[in-house]
Every structure is written in C-alpha cells, then in structure tokens.
Amino acid sequence: MCILQPLHAALLHGNAVDLGQMCSFYIGLGSRINCNIFSYDYSGYGISSGKPSKKNLYTDIDATWQALCTKSEKNYSPAACGTKTTFTER
C-alpha cells in the first residue's frame, strides 16, 4: 500500500536500469525518507518515445519538474517550486 507523503523526489536512474526492477527499492526508499519517489524512462529508452539526446534529457528533466510542481496535492505553480535547478554530469 502506498501512502502519499508531503515531499516528492525525482530520481534519475542510471544507465541500463529497468524501472520495474527498481519499484520495490523506490517504495522502500520512499518509506525510509518519508517522501514520494518519482522516476521515469528517458526519451528513447524503455517504453518512452523520442530519441536519446542530451537536449531531450534536459527536456525530460524539465517536464518532470513541471509535473511534480503542478500535479502534487498542493498544486504548486512551477514558480512557487522555484526555478533554480542544478544538473551534474558524470
């Protein structure tokens, strides 16, 4: 059973990760840190459409941020969530 928490986190999984296999890990992590976990397949991978590219990766991240801000129970506007986002490349 999933209980919605007031905090949300977006996890950008590593290469060659199957979201179905990560489901129990995400549920356990969310329970431990008292937070909802959101993850997705990048453009061009898994069941997502599009082509993999750096530009599409950033577009995916932006869409995730927008969804978390506007679809949450509190229905935050993206401006209320803040606009400063930091990306780290490895």
C-alpha positions as CSV (number, residue, x, y, z in Angstrom):
1,M,0.0,0.0,0.0
2,C,1.3,3.5,-0.9
3,I,0.6,6.4,1.3
4,L,1.2,9.8,-0.3
5,Q,3.8,11.9,1.6
6,P,4.0,15.7,1.6
7,L,7.5,15.7,0.0
8,H,8.4,14.5,-3.5
9,A,11.8,13.5,-5.0
10,A,12.6,12.8,-8.7
11,L,15.2,10.1,-9.2
12,L,17.1,10.0,-12.5
13,H,18.2,6.4,-12.6
14,G,21.4,5.1,-14.0
15,N,22.1,3.5,-17.4
16,A,20.7,0.1,-18.0
17,V,18.2,0.3,-15.2
18,D,14.8,-1.3,-15.5
19,L,12.1,0.7,-13.7
20,G,10.1,-2.4,-13.0
21,Q,13.0,-4.0,-11.2
22,M,13.6,-0.8,-9.2
23,C,10.0,-0.5,-8.0
24,S,10.5,-2.2,-4.6
25,F,13.7,-0.2,-4.0
26,Y,11.8,3.1,-4.7
27,I,8.9,2.1,-2.4
28,G,11.4,1.2,0.4
29,L,13.4,4.3,-0.1
30,G,10.3,6.5,0.0
31,S,9.2,4.9,3.2
32,R,12.6,5.3,4.8
33,I,12.9,9.0,3.9
34,N,9.2,9.8,4.2
35,C,9.0,11.0,0.6
36,N,7.2,10.1,-2.6
37,I,9.6,8.9,-5.3
38,F,9.1,9.7,-9.0
39,S,11.2,8.1,-11.7
40,Y,10.8,7.6,-15.4
41,D,12.3,6.3,-18.6
42,Y,14.3,8.8,-20.5
43,S,13.4,9.7,-24.1
44,G,14.3,6.9,-26.4
45,Y,14.6,4.3,-23.6
46,G,12.2,1.8,-22.1
47,I,8.6,2.4,-23.1
48,S,9.2,6.1,-23.7
49,S,9.1,7.7,-27.2
50,G,11.6,10.0,-28.8
51,K,15.3,9.7,-29.3
52,P,18.0,9.7,-26.7
53,S,20.0,13.0,-26.7
54,K,21.4,15.5,-24.2
55,K,18.7,18.0,-25.3
56,N,15.9,15.5,-24.7
57,L,17.3,14.6,-21.4
58,Y,17.1,18.2,-20.2
59,T,13.6,18.4,-21.7
60,D,12.6,15.2,-19.7
61,I,14.0,16.7,-16.5
62,D,12.1,20.0,-17.0
63,A,8.9,18.1,-17.7
64,T,9.4,16.1,-14.6
65,W,9.9,19.2,-12.5
66,Q,6.8,20.8,-14.0
67,A,4.7,17.7,-13.3
68,L,5.9,17.4,-9.7
69,C,5.1,21.1,-9.1
70,T,1.7,21.2,-10.8
71,K,0.4,17.7,-10.1
72,S,1.1,17.4,-6.4
73,E,-1.7,17.5,-3.9
74,K,-1.0,21.1,-3.1
75,N,-0.9,22.0,-6.8
76,Y,2.1,24.3,-6.6
77,S,2.8,26.5,-9.6
78,P,6.3,26.0,-11.0
79,A,7.2,29.5,-9.8
80,A,6.3,28.5,-6.3
81,C,8.6,25.5,-6.5
82,G,11.5,27.7,-7.6
83,T,13.3,27.7,-10.8
84,K,16.8,27.1,-9.8
85,T,17.8,23.5,-10.8
86,T,21.3,22.1,-10.7
87,F,22.4,19.4,-13.1
88,T,25.6,17.4,-12.6
89,E,27.1,15.4,-15.4
90,R,29.3,12.4,-14.9
